Amino acid sequence: MFETTFEDGIEITNYLATAYAEGFCEGDGASAVDQLRAWAWLIKTGNAFLLQGFFGRNAASLIERDIINRDGIINWEIIEENE
């Protein structure tokens, strides 16, 4: 399932997804779950590949490692296996 909110119920937007993924302003101290949701949003919307290179490289790595697919679906099984 594609996530549209963070853990606290706040709706994900492009700005907040960017902040949570990079860890600035509102994203400072974001949980690992919220960071994954932010990356999934950026991948699903295609914004990860429109922003600076850091975002595209990280998004490509998450996809390559099957953590998040191109549709923005997080593979929670892989996350749980690596904990």
DSSP file (Angstrom, degrees, kcal/mol; ACC not computed):
  #  RESIDUE AA STRUCTURE BP1 BP2  ACC     N-H-->O    O-->H-N    N-H-->O    O-->H-N    TCO  KAPPA ALPHA  PHI   PSI    X-CA   Y-CA   Z-CA
    1    1 A M              0   0    0      0, 0.0    73,-0.5     0, 0.0     2,-0.5   0.000 360.0 360.0 360.0 136.2    0.0    0.0    0.0
    2    2 A F  B     -A   73   0A   0     71,-0.1     2,-0.3     1,-0.0    71,-0.1  -0.663 360.0-130.5 -79.4 125.8    1.2    3.5   -0.9
    3    3 A E        +     0   0    0     69,-0.5     3,-0.1    -2,-0.5    -1,-0.0  -0.590  29.9 173.2 -81.3 133.6    1.6    5.6    2.2
    4    4 A T        +     0   0    0     -2,-0.3     8,-2.6     2,-0.1     2,-0.3   0.403  64.1  47.0-118.3  -2.0    0.0    9.1    2.2
    5    5 A T  B    S-B   11   0B   0      6,-0.3     6,-0.2     2,-0.0     2,-0.1  -0.951  76.9-118.8-135.9 157.8    0.5   10.1    5.8
    6    6 A F    >   -     0   0    0      4,-2.7     3,-2.3    -2,-0.3    -2,-0.1  -0.340  48.9 -87.8 -82.2 174.8    3.3   10.1    8.3
    7    7 A E  T 3  S+     0   0    0      1,-0.3    -1,-0.1     2,-0.1    -2,-0.0   0.809 128.4  54.0 -55.7 -33.4    3.0    8.1   11.6
    8    8 A D  T 3  S-     0   0    0      2,-0.1    -1,-0.3     1,-0.0     3,-0.1   0.362 122.0-103.9 -87.1   7.0    1.3   11.0   13.3
    9    9 A G  S <  S+     0   0    0     -3,-2.3     2,-0.2     1,-0.3    -2,-0.1   0.398  71.6 145.9  89.5  -2.9   -1.4   11.3   10.7
   10   10 A I        -     0   0    0      1,-0.1    -4,-2.7    -5,-0.1    -1,-0.3  -0.512  55.3-112.7 -68.7 132.3    0.1   14.4    9.0
   11   11 A E  B     -B    5   0B   0     -6,-0.2     2,-0.3    -2,-0.2    -6,-0.3  -0.444  29.6-118.6 -68.2 135.1   -0.5   14.3    5.2
   12   12 A I        +     0   0    0     -8,-2.6     2,-0.3    -2,-0.2    -1,-0.1  -0.592  37.0 177.3 -76.6 131.5    2.6   13.9    3.1
   13   13 A T     >  -     0   0    0     -2,-0.3     4,-2.8     1,-0.1     5,-0.2  -0.799  45.1-102.6-122.9 169.1    3.3   16.7    0.7
   14   14 A N  H  > S+     0   0    0     -2,-0.3     4,-2.1     2,-0.2     5,-0.2   0.923 122.6  48.5 -58.9 -43.7    6.3   17.2   -1.6
   15   15 A Y  H  > S+     0   0    0      2,-0.2     4,-2.5     1,-0.2    -1,-0.2   0.955 114.5  44.0 -62.4 -50.0    7.8   19.7    0.8
   16   16 A L  H  > S+     0   0    0      1,-0.2     4,-3.0     2,-0.2     5,-0.3   0.885 111.6  53.7 -65.8 -37.5    7.4   17.5    3.9
   17   17 A A  H  X S+     0   0    0     -4,-2.8     4,-2.4     1,-0.2    -1,-0.2   0.916 110.9  47.0 -60.9 -41.7    8.7   14.4    2.0
   18   18 A T  H  X S+     0   0    0     -4,-2.1     4,-2.2    -5,-0.2     5,-0.3   0.921 113.6  48.2 -64.8 -44.0   11.8   16.4    1.0
   19   19 A A  H  X>S+     0   0    0     -4,-2.5     4,-2.3     1,-0.2     5,-1.4   0.919 114.8  44.6 -63.1 -45.1   12.3   17.6    4.6
   20   20 A Y  H  <5S+     0   0    0     -4,-3.0    -2,-0.2     2,-0.2    -1,-0.2   0.903 114.1  49.5 -68.0 -41.0   11.8   14.2    6.1
   21   21 A A  H  <5S+     0   0    0     -4,-2.4    -2,-0.2    -5,-0.3    -1,-0.2   0.895 121.9  33.0 -65.8 -39.9   14.0   12.5    3.6
   22   22 A E  H  <5S-     0   0    0     -4,-2.2    -2,-0.2    -5,-0.2    -1,-0.2   0.695 106.8-124.4 -92.0 -19.8   16.9   14.9    4.0
   23   23 A G  T  <5 +     0   0    0     -4,-2.3     2,-0.3     1,-0.3    -3,-0.2   0.826  60.4 134.6  83.4  33.5   16.3   15.7    7.7
   24   24 A F    > < -     0   0    0     -5,-1.4     3,-2.7    -6,-0.2    -1,-0.3  -0.805  65.6 -25.4-112.7 159.4   15.9   19.4    7.6
   25   25 A C  G >  S+     0   0    0      1,-0.3     3,-2.0    -2,-0.3     0, 0.0  -0.160 139.0  11.7  44.9-117.6   13.4   21.7    9.4
   26   26 A E  G 3  S+     0   0    0      1,-0.3    -1,-0.3     3,-0.0   -10,-0.1   0.747 130.1  58.0 -59.8 -24.6   10.2   19.7   10.0
   27   27 A G  G X  S+     0   0    0     -3,-2.7     3,-2.1     2,-0.1     2,-0.3   0.516  73.5 120.6 -85.8  -5.5   12.1   16.5    9.1
   28   28 A D  T <  S+     0   0    0     -3,-2.0    -4,-0.1     1,-0.3    -8,-0.1  -0.445  88.0   7.4 -62.1 120.8   14.7   16.9   11.8
   29   29 A G  T 3  S+     0   0    0     -2,-0.3    -1,-0.3     1,-0.2    -2,-0.1   0.644  89.3 165.7  81.9  15.6   14.5   13.9   14.0
   30   30 A A    <   -     0   0    0     -3,-2.1    -1,-0.2   -10,-0.1    -3,-0.1  -0.322  40.3-107.3 -62.9 145.8   12.0   12.0   11.8
   31   31 A S     >  -     0   0    0      1,-0.1     4,-2.2     4,-0.0     5,-0.2  -0.251  26.4-110.2 -68.3 162.1   11.6    8.3   12.6
   32   32 A A  H  > S+     0   0    0      1,-0.2     4,-2.2     2,-0.2     5,-0.2   0.869 120.3  54.0 -61.6 -36.5   13.0    5.7   10.3
   33   33 A V  H  > S+     0   0    0      2,-0.2     4,-2.3     1,-0.2    -1,-0.2   0.933 109.4  46.7 -63.8 -45.9    9.4    4.8    9.3
   34   34 A D  H  > S+     0   0    0      1,-0.2     4,-2.1     2,-0.2    -2,-0.2   0.855 110.0  53.7 -66.8 -33.6    8.6    8.4    8.4
   35   35 A Q  H  X S+     0   0    0     -4,-2.2     4,-2.4     2,-0.2    -1,-0.2   0.921 109.5  48.3 -65.0 -42.3   11.8    8.7    6.4
   36   36 A L  H  X S+     0   0    0     -4,-2.2     4,-2.8     1,-0.2    -2,-0.2   0.911 110.5  51.3 -62.8 -41.5   10.9    5.6    4.4
   37   37 A R  H  X S+     0   0    0     -4,-2.3     4,-2.1     1,-0.2    -1,-0.2   0.887 109.7  50.8 -62.1 -37.9    7.4    7.0    3.8
   38   38 A A  H  X S+     0   0    0     -4,-2.1     4,-2.4     2,-0.2    -2,-0.2   0.932 111.3  46.7 -65.1 -45.8    9.0   10.2    2.6
   39   39 A W  H  X S+     0   0    0     -4,-2.4     4,-2.4     1,-0.2    -2,-0.2   0.904 110.8  53.0 -62.7 -40.9   11.3    8.4    0.2
   40   40 A A  H  X S+     0   0    0     -4,-2.8     4,-2.8     1,-0.2    -1,-0.2   0.907 109.8  48.9 -60.4 -41.6    8.4    6.3   -1.0
   41   41 A W  H  X S+     0   0    0     -4,-2.1     4,-2.6     2,-0.2     6,-0.3   0.933 111.2  49.1 -62.1 -47.2    6.4    9.5   -1.7
   42   42 A L  H  X S+     0   0    0     -4,-2.4     6,-2.1     1,-0.2     4,-0.7   0.864 114.4  45.6 -63.6 -36.0    9.3   11.0   -3.6
   43   43 A I  H >< S+     0   0    0     -4,-2.4     3,-0.6     2,-0.2    -2,-0.2   0.947 113.1  49.0 -70.8 -48.4    9.8    7.9   -5.7
   44   44 A K  H 3< S+     0   0    0     -4,-2.8    -2,-0.2     1,-0.2    -3,-0.2   0.897 116.0  42.8 -58.6 -43.3    6.1    7.5   -6.4
   45   45 A T  H 3< S-     0   0    0     -4,-2.6    -1,-0.2    -5,-0.2    -2,-0.2   0.630 107.7-124.7 -80.0 -13.1    5.6   11.1   -7.5
   46   46 A G  S X< S+     0   0    0     -4,-0.7     3,-1.2    -3,-0.6     4,-0.2   0.387  78.3 120.1  84.7  -3.9    8.9   11.1   -9.5
   47   47 A N  G >>  +     0   0    0     -5,-0.4     3,-1.5    -6,-0.3     4,-1.5   0.787  59.7  70.2 -66.2 -27.2   10.1   14.1   -7.5
   48   48 A A  G 34 S+     0   0    0     -6,-2.1    -1,-0.3     1,-0.3    11,-0.2   0.813 102.3  46.2 -58.3 -28.1   13.2   12.2   -6.2
   49   49 A F  G <4 S+     0   0    0     -3,-1.2    -1,-0.3    -7,-0.3    -2,-0.2   0.428 110.0  53.0 -97.2   0.2   14.5   12.3   -9.8
   50   50 A L  T <4 S+     0   0    0     -3,-1.5    -2,-0.2    -4,-0.2    -1,-0.2   0.611  98.6  73.8-103.9 -19.5   13.8   16.0  -10.3
   51   51 A L  S  < S-     0   0    0     -4,-1.5     5,-0.2     1,-0.2    -3,-0.0  -0.138 103.1 -52.0 -83.8-175.5   15.6   17.3   -7.2
   52   52 A Q    >>  -     0   0    0      1,-0.1     3,-1.4     3,-0.1     4,-1.1  -0.091  65.4 -94.9 -56.7 161.0   19.3   17.5   -6.7
   53   53 A G  H 3> S+     0   0    0      1,-0.3     4,-2.8     2,-0.2     5,-0.3   0.745 117.8  69.7 -53.0 -33.9   21.4   14.4   -7.3
   54   54 A F  H 3> S+     0   0    0      1,-0.2     4,-2.2     2,-0.2    -1,-0.3   0.899 101.6  46.9 -51.4 -45.1   21.4   13.2   -3.7
   55   55 A F  H <> S+     0   0    0     -3,-1.4     4,-2.7     2,-0.2    -1,-0.2   0.931 112.9  46.8 -67.8 -46.9   17.7   12.4   -3.9
   56   56 A G  H  X S+     0   0    0     -4,-1.1     4,-2.5     2,-0.2    -2,-0.2   0.901 113.3  49.1 -62.6 -41.7   17.9   10.6   -7.2
   57   57 A R  H  X S+     0   0    0     -4,-2.8     4,-2.0     2,-0.2    -1,-0.2   0.928 114.2  44.8 -65.0 -45.0   20.9    8.5   -6.1
   58   58 A N  H  X S+     0   0    0     -4,-2.2     4,-2.4    -5,-0.3    -2,-0.2   0.907 113.5  50.3 -66.6 -40.6   19.3    7.5   -2.8
   59   59 A A  H  X S+     0   0    0     -4,-2.7     4,-2.2     1,-0.2    -2,-0.2   0.931 110.4  49.8 -61.9 -45.5   16.0    6.7   -4.5
   60   60 A A  H  X S+     0   0    0     -4,-2.5     4,-2.8     1,-0.2    -1,-0.2   0.883 110.6  50.8 -61.3 -38.6   17.7    4.6   -7.1
   61   61 A S  H  X S+     0   0    0     -4,-2.0     4,-2.2     2,-0.2    -1,-0.2   0.910 109.1  50.2 -65.8 -42.8   19.6    2.7   -4.3
   62   62 A L  H  <>S+     0   0    0     -4,-2.4     5,-2.4     2,-0.2     6,-1.3   0.887 114.1  45.5 -62.8 -38.8   16.3    2.1   -2.4
   63   63 A I  H ><5S+     0   0    0     -4,-2.2     3,-1.6     3,-0.2    -2,-0.2   0.930 111.8  51.1 -68.6 -46.3   14.7    0.7   -5.5
   64   64 A E  H 3<5S+     0   0    0     -4,-2.8    -2,-0.2     1,-0.3    -1,-0.2   0.861 110.7  48.7 -60.2 -37.1   17.8   -1.4   -6.4
   65   65 A R  T 3<5S-     0   0    0     -4,-2.2    -1,-0.3    -5,-0.2    -2,-0.2   0.387 113.4-121.1 -85.0   4.1   17.9   -2.9   -2.9
   66   66 A D  T < 5S+     0   0    0     -3,-1.6    -3,-0.2     2,-0.2    12,-0.2   0.754  78.3 124.3  62.4  27.8   14.1   -3.7   -3.2
   67   67 A I  S   <S+     0   0    0     -5,-2.4     8,-3.2     1,-0.3     2,-0.4   0.865  83.6  12.7 -80.5 -40.0   13.3   -1.6   -0.2
   68   68 A I  B    S-C   74   0C   0     -6,-1.3    -1,-0.3     6,-0.2    -2,-0.2  -0.999  80.6-140.3-134.7 135.0   10.9    0.6   -2.1
   69   69 A N    >   -     0   0    0      4,-2.2     3,-2.2    -2,-0.4     4,-0.1  -0.382  35.3 -95.5 -89.9 175.7    9.5   -0.3   -5.6
   70   70 A R  T 3  S+     0   0    0      1,-0.3   -24,-0.1     2,-0.1    -1,-0.1   0.664 123.6  60.5 -66.1 -16.2    8.9    2.2   -8.4
   71   71 A D  T 3  S-     0   0    0      2,-0.1    -1,-0.3   -26,-0.0     3,-0.1   0.369 120.6-106.8 -90.2   4.4    5.3    2.5   -7.4
   72   72 A G  S <  S+     0   0    0     -3,-2.2     2,-0.5     1,-0.3   -69,-0.5   0.689  70.2 146.8  80.9  19.1    6.3    3.8   -4.0
   73   73 A I  B     -A    2   0A   0    -71,-0.1    -4,-2.2    -4,-0.1     2,-0.3  -0.791  43.4-136.5 -91.7 125.8    5.4    0.6   -2.1
   74   74 A I  B     -C   68   0C   0     -2,-0.5     2,-1.3   -73,-0.5    -6,-0.2  -0.647   7.5-136.2 -82.7 134.5    7.7   -0.1    0.9
   75   75 A N    >>  +     0   0    0     -8,-3.2     4,-1.5    -2,-0.3     3,-0.6  -0.719  25.7 179.2 -90.4  87.6    8.8   -3.7    1.3
   76   76 A W  H 3> S+     0   0    0     -2,-1.3     4,-2.6     1,-0.2     5,-0.2   0.772  73.8  65.5 -64.7 -26.3    8.3   -4.0    5.1
   77   77 A E  H 3> S+     0   0    0      1,-0.2     4,-2.1     2,-0.2    -1,-0.2   0.917 103.1  46.1 -62.5 -43.0    9.5   -7.6    5.0
   78   78 A I  H <> S+     0   0    0     -3,-0.6     4,-1.5     2,-0.2    -1,-0.2   0.898 111.7  52.7 -65.7 -39.4   13.0   -6.5    4.0
   79   79 A I  H  < S+     0   0    0     -4,-1.5     3,-0.4     1,-0.2     4,-0.3   0.943 110.8  46.5 -60.6 -47.6   12.9   -3.8    6.6
   80   80 A E  H >< S+     0   0    0     -4,-2.6     3,-1.1     1,-0.2    -1,-0.2   0.866 108.5  55.9 -64.4 -37.4   12.0   -6.3    9.4
   81   81 A E  H 3< S+     0   0    0     -4,-2.1    -1,-0.2     1,-0.2    -2,-0.2   0.825 108.3  48.8 -63.3 -31.9   14.6   -8.8    8.3
   82   82 A N  T 3<        0   0    0     -4,-1.5    -1,-0.2    -3,-0.4    -2,-0.2   0.412 360.0 360.0 -91.8   1.7   17.4   -6.1    8.6
   83   83 A E    <         0   0    0     -3,-1.1    -1,-0.2    -4,-0.3    -2,-0.1   0.485 360.0 360.0 -81.4 360.0   16.4   -5.0   12.1
